[in-house]
Amino acid sequence: NAAKVLVKDNIKLDLVFIDADHSYEAVKTDIESWWPLLKDESIMSGHDYCKEGVSWPGVHKAVHERFSTPSFLEHIWAVKKINNIEFSNQVF
């Protein structure tokens, strides 16, 4: 996938927005693949998220396993990467 190409070329990103396959496995893989490519003080975000986990359970499970309390607003989740740690209360 594209993340592998960017890792190979040592490219770092300011923003990653995930909105593809909504299965748990796919979202988990996307998060794991793209997180190392983010610069410090950058944002990872994604679409099709609900706080209760009812509408997109795979997205909810993968996001909460990796980021315990992401920020969210109107079906979008987000975390900010600071010193390789996620912070959600500073995004929205």
N, C-alpha and C positions, 0 to 999 in steps of 0.2 A: 504494500500500500504506500501511499504518499509519505507517511511518517517515516518509513524505512529509508526513503530517498533523502529526506531532510536530515535524518540522523547521520547518514553516511557523509553528507556534505557539511555537517556541523552547523546547520542553520538553526537559529533560535527565533521564536515567535513572540509577539506581544499579545496575541489573542487566538484562542482556539474555540470554535463553536461547533458542537457536536449535534448533528441532526440527520441521522441515517437510519440504519436498522435499529428498531426499538426493543430488540430482545435483550435480556439480561447479559448474555454472553457477549453480544456485539458491543453494547455500551461499555461493559467492563474492559473489553479489549481496546476500544477507542480511548478510554481514559488512560489506561496503562501505556498505550502507544504514544499518545500526544503529550502527556504531562511532562516527560523529560525534555521536550522541545521548547517549553515555555521559559522565557526569560524571567528573572526575578522582577517582581512588581507587575506581573502580567496576569491575564484573566483567562480562565477556562469556563466555558458556559455551554449550555445545551438547551434544546427545545423539547417539548412534549413531556412535561414534568408536572405532577400535582403533588402537593405536600402530603396528602393522605395516601398516595400510592395506588389509588383505585383505577385511574384511567390508563396509566402506562406503568404497570407493576415492574417490568423489567428495567426500565429507566430508573424508577424510584429505588429499587434494590441496589443496583450497581452504583448509583450516585451516593447513596447513604452508606454503603460499605466503605467507599473510599473517602468520602467527605461527610463527616457525621451530621453537620448542620449547614448545608449550603444556603446561600441567599436565594430567594425565588420571587418572581414577579410575573404574573400572567403566563403561566406555563413555561417559564424559563428559569433554569437554575444557574448559579454562578458561584465561583470561588476565586479568590485572588491569591496568587502564589507569592509568598514572601519568605525568603531564605529557605526555599524548598518545602515550605509548610503552607497549607491552605488556610485562608482566613475568609470567612463568609460575611461577617458583619460590616465589611468595608466595601462591598461591591455595589449594592443598590442603595 
